[in-house]
Amino acid sequence: MSLLSPPLLAFMAVCHCKTVHAAADQLFLTQTAVTQRIRTLERSLDTTLFVRSRAGMLLTPEGEALLRYC
């Protein structure tokens, strides 16, 4: 059992895997589900957590702060 919410679990998976695709595979979810969970978390925190690019997902300073918290 995890004490982290599904959006935080998705955030942690993307941080670890560096891509939404790999995080989705790790969590046994679709890419859409992982993206929606990240967006939900970003909306609730009113900030952007990742810089998205073709090379992968990079943490913003706010994302780095949340990662330390998790």
Buried (B, 14 or more C-beta within 10 A) or exposed (E): EEEEEBBBBBBBBBBEBBBBBBBBBBBEBEBEBBBBBBEBBBEEEEBEBBEEEEEBBEBBEBBEEBBEEE
